[in-house]
Amino acid sequence: MSNKKTIGIVGARGHTGTELIRMIAAHPALELTFVSSRELDGQRVAEHNDVYVGELCFEALDPAAVAAKRADVVILALPNGKAAPYVEAIDAAAPETLILDLSADYRFDKSWYYGLPELTRDKWRGNGTDRIRHISNPGCYATAMQLSIAPLKDLLAAPPVCFGVSGYSGAGTTPSDKNDPEKLRDNLMPYALTGHGHEKEASFQLGLPVEFMPHVAPHFRGLTVTTNLYLVRQVKREDVLARFRQAYGAEPLVKVLDEAPWVSRIADRHHAEIGGFAVSADGKRVVIVATLDNLLKGAATQAMQNINRAIGVDELTAIPVNS
């Protein structure tokens, strides 16, 4: 394909950056033109990625240097609190550049498009002269929680209560107890049991309070969220299933299952799975289980959905739907 859009990644050393490089390498409409990482400065990308072929090397780029690249698309894969200098520099020097931020920095900023496609397509402003230039990518847990809650949002009698368990890749590459395989061995590590950032994010986006209790497990990738929904009236299981099938039946990256999904079956796959749909004896409590790969549908895959939409190609381009 001629006239490919140029794309660069800032913070490409991390797990999500690795997944994005793989997807971009297979993308017919995107050309990777720079990857920024202080730790890997000067090393060839191909030495760190089993799919990428080429001579491109990692660079240590400050905000001004990133802006000077004038790429069509820039992905910011930085820790929380680090995106603003890059956004300011790009907006000043290359205002036509599309910026997609993977951190939490702009998820509460209504001037940014919050890109959870299955729930926010109707808020897309990308047409004519009012095209999308700023996209905030949702958090992994927040994606699973919102997909679990949204179809029954109008029936809620109390805040949803969500119990989450993630693989340790969700803790990033900076060493900590939460990504130390030895400390996690035969363990389930609770953390941030109130006020987690994804609790705040899901609450903000859904417009209602959500309670969330996260944990880290010994596996590397994939997360599961079990959600209690308390309802204002009785429901039947078949009616709950019908709501979810109506909401997501046409969505290739959300699969509605009859049974509860297993996290072990979602690793390395690009879609989310939602199932279980257990209804209490009085019909006023529903328990739903959602799983997704935190590095894919919880990060890189969702980013690619958003970028594809913004550059005017099919939303699923370079996303293996059946894998």
Secondary structure, 3 states (H helix, E strand, C coil): CCCCEEEEEECCCCHHHHHHHHHHHCCCCEEEEEEECCCCCCCEHHHCCCCCCCCCEEECCCHHHHHHCCCCEEEECCCCCCCHHHHHHHHHHCCCCEEEECCCCCCCCCCCEECCHHHHHHHCCCECCECCCEEECCCHHHHHHHHHHHHHHHHECCCCEEEEEECHHHHCCCCCHHHCHHHHCCCCEECCCCCCHHHHHHHHHHCCCCEEEEEECCCCCCEEEEEEEEECCCCCHHHHHHHHHHHHCCCCCEEECCCCCCHHHCCCCCCEEEEEEEECCCCCEEEEEEEECCCHHHHHHHHHHHHHHHHCCCCCCCCCCCC
